[in-house]
Amino acid sequence: MRYFNLKSIFVASCMTLFLLFGILWHALHSSNASHIVSSMSGESVPEIALPSLANPRQLFSSTALNGHVSLLNVWASWCSACRQEHAMLMRIKNEYHIPIYGILYRDDADIAGQWLARNGNPYVMIGDDSRGRAAVELGIYGTPETFIVSATGKILYQHIGVLTESTWINEIYPIIQQNEHAKQLNG
């Protein structure tokens, strides 16, 4: 009788363990960090005043984002994921003509400038956030992150991670089109 109870406990424990592993595996493989809902959605872009990467005596301000739907991309030249998404940002600039503003996150301005000179610059303007303060205000998880900003300076969407063609076509661009359409209807 005792042997039967130990065997039952062992089998039940193994089944429970396999069930827990299955749940964990499913959670890890079905989650997508880029789909985190931002607490900033619907909020105005925080007040940002950073030295411009191109001219440190000029300021990049969050008011530059007003008047048109735009992208705000937080990046760094040391970030391999940022380098991976660079071609997509260039494509957005050249084919879709969506203004892209950048925040250079905790990077060396000279190295970042040289990297852009070699690889192309998709940005209208870049603010140099060498201390990471603007990133904290935006609630950045890491680089790269991209925000869709409305013409009135409201954050419509936050994408965490590499901006791919699929993400652009299926998530980001439809939001921009919808916002542009609404803007035209409201005159």
C-alpha positions as CSV (number, residue, x, y, z in Angstrom):
1,M,0.0,0.0,0.0
2,R,2.8,2.4,0.9
3,Y,4.5,1.7,-2.5
4,F,1.3,2.6,-4.3
5,N,1.1,6.0,-2.5
6,L,4.7,6.9,-3.2
7,K,4.3,5.9,-6.9
8,S,1.1,8.0,-7.1
9,I,2.8,11.0,-5.5
10,F,5.7,10.7,-7.8
11,V,3.5,10.5,-10.9
12,A,1.3,13.4,-9.8
13,S,4.5,15.5,-9.1
14,C,5.9,14.8,-12.5
15,M,2.6,15.6,-14.2
16,T,2.4,18.9,-12.3
17,L,6.0,19.7,-13.2
18,F,5.4,19.0,-16.9
19,L,2.2,21.1,-16.8
20,L,4.1,24.1,-15.2
21,F,6.9,23.7,-17.8
22,G,4.3,23.7,-20.6
23,I,2.7,26.9,-19.2
24,L,6.0,28.6,-18.9
25,W,7.1,27.6,-22.4
26,H,3.8,28.9,-23.9
27,A,4.1,32.2,-22.0
28,L,7.7,32.7,-23.2
29,H,7.1,31.9,-26.8
30,S,3.7,33.6,-27.2
31,S,4.6,36.9,-25.6
32,N,5.8,39.8,-27.7
33,A,7.7,42.6,-25.9
34,S,6.9,45.0,-28.8
35,H,3.2,44.8,-27.9
36,I,3.6,46.3,-24.4
37,V,0.9,49.0,-24.0
38,S,2.6,52.2,-23.1
39,S,1.4,54.2,-20.1
40,M,2.3,57.2,-22.3
41,S,-0.3,56.4,-25.0
42,G,-2.7,59.3,-25.2
43,E,-0.4,61.5,-23.3
44,S,1.5,64.5,-24.6
45,V,5.1,64.0,-25.4
46,P,7.0,65.2,-22.3
47,E,8.9,68.5,-22.4
48,I,12.2,67.7,-24.1
49,A,15.0,70.1,-24.6
50,L,18.2,68.5,-25.8
51,P,21.2,69.8,-27.7
52,S,20.9,68.9,-31.4
53,L,23.4,66.3,-32.6
54,A,24.1,68.3,-35.7
55,N,24.6,71.6,-33.8
56,P,24.9,71.4,-30.0
57,R,24.1,75.1,-29.7
58,Q,20.7,74.4,-31.3
59,L,18.0,72.7,-29.2
60,F,15.9,69.8,-30.2
61,S,12.5,70.3,-28.4
62,S,9.4,68.3,-28.2
63,T,7.6,71.2,-29.9
64,A,9.4,70.2,-33.1
65,L,7.0,67.2,-33.3
66,N,3.9,69.4,-33.5
67,G,2.0,70.1,-36.7
68,H,2.4,66.7,-38.4
69,V,2.2,63.0,-37.5
70,S,5.8,61.9,-37.0
71,L,7.9,59.1,-35.5
72,L,10.2,59.6,-32.5
73,N,12.9,57.0,-32.5
74,V,15.2,56.4,-29.5
75,W,18.5,54.8,-30.7
76,A,22.2,54.5,-30.2
77,S,25.1,53.7,-32.5
78,W,26.3,51.1,-30.1
79,C,22.9,49.3,-30.2
80,S,23.0,46.3,-32.6
81,A,19.2,46.2,-32.8
82,C,19.2,49.9,-33.8
83,R,21.7,49.2,-36.6
84,Q,19.4,46.4,-37.7
85,E,16.4,48.7,-38.0
86,H,18.3,51.5,-39.8
87,A,17.5,50.3,-43.3
88,M,13.8,50.4,-42.4
89,L,14.0,53.9,-41.1
90,M,15.8,55.0,-44.3
91,R,13.0,53.3,-46.3
92,I,10.3,55.1,-44.3
93,K,12.0,58.4,-44.9
94,N,12.5,57.9,-48.6
95,E,9.3,56.0,-49.6
96,Y,6.7,57.1,-47.1
97,H,8.0,60.6,-46.3
98,I,7.0,60.4,-42.7
99,P,9.2,62.7,-40.6
100,I,11.4,60.8,-38.2
101,Y,12.9,62.6,-35.2
102,G,15.6,60.9,-33.1
103,I,16.8,60.8,-29.6
104,L,20.4,59.6,-29.3
105,Y,20.5,57.6,-26.1
106,R,23.6,57.6,-23.9
107,D,26.0,57.6,-26.8
108,D,29.1,59.4,-28.0
109,A,27.9,62.2,-30.3
110,D,30.9,62.1,-32.6
111,I,30.7,58.3,-33.1
112,A,27.0,58.5,-33.7
113,G,27.5,61.4,-36.2
114,Q,30.1,59.4,-38.1
115,W,27.9,56.3,-38.2
116,L,25.1,58.4,-39.7
117,A,27.4,59.9,-42.2
118,R,28.5,56.4,-43.4
119,N,25.0,54.8,-43.3
120,G,22.6,57.6,-44.1
121,N,20.6,59.8,-41.8
122,P,16.8,59.2,-41.7
123,Y,16.2,61.9,-39.1
124,V,14.8,65.4,-39.5
125,M,16.6,66.3,-36.2
126,I,18.2,64.4,-33.4
127,G,18.4,65.3,-29.7
128,D,21.5,64.2,-27.9
129,D,20.4,62.5,-24.6
130,S,23.8,61.7,-23.3
131,R,22.6,61.5,-19.7
132,G,19.4,59.5,-20.5
133,R,17.0,62.0,-18.8
134,A,14.7,62.4,-21.8
135,A,14.5,58.6,-22.1
136,V,13.4,58.4,-18.5
137,E,10.7,60.9,-19.1
138,L,9.5,58.9,-22.1
139,G,9.5,55.6,-20.1
140,I,12.0,53.9,-22.3
141,Y,12.7,50.2,-21.7
142,G,15.8,50.1,-24.0
143,T,16.9,50.8,-27.5
144,P,15.4,51.0,-30.1
145,E,12.0,52.3,-29.3
146,T,9.7,54.2,-31.6
147,F,6.7,56.4,-30.8
148,I,4.0,57.6,-33.2
149,V,3.3,61.2,-32.3
150,S,0.1,62.9,-33.5
151,A,0.1,66.4,-35.0
152,T,-1.0,67.8,-31.6
153,G,2.0,66.2,-29.8
154,K,0.1,63.2,-28.3
155,I,1.7,59.7,-28.2
156,L,-0.5,57.4,-30.3
157,Y,1.6,54.2,-30.1
158,Q,4.9,53.0,-28.7
159,H,6.9,50.2,-30.4
160,I,9.6,48.5,-28.4
161,G,12.3,46.8,-30.3
162,V,13.4,46.6,-34.0
163,L,11.0,48.2,-36.4
164,T,10.7,45.6,-39.2
165,E,8.8,45.8,-42.5
166,S,6.1,43.6,-41.0
167,T,5.7,45.8,-38.0
168,W,5.6,48.9,-40.2
169,I,3.0,47.5,-42.6
170,N,0.8,45.8,-40.0
171,E,1.0,48.0,-37.0
172,I,2.7,51.4,-37.4
173,Y,1.7,52.6,-40.8
174,P,-2.1,51.9,-40.4
175,I,-2.1,54.0,-37.2
176,I,-0.4,56.9,-39.1
177,Q,-2.8,56.6,-42.0
178,Q,-5.8,56.5,-39.7
179,N,-4.6,59.6,-37.8
180,E,-3.9,61.4,-41.1
181,H,-7.4,60.5,-42.3
182,A,-8.9,61.8,-39.1
183,K,-6.9,65.0,-39.4
184,Q,-8.2,65.6,-42.9
185,L,-11.8,65.0,-41.9
186,N,-11.5,67.4,-39.0
187,G,-10.0,70.0,-41.3
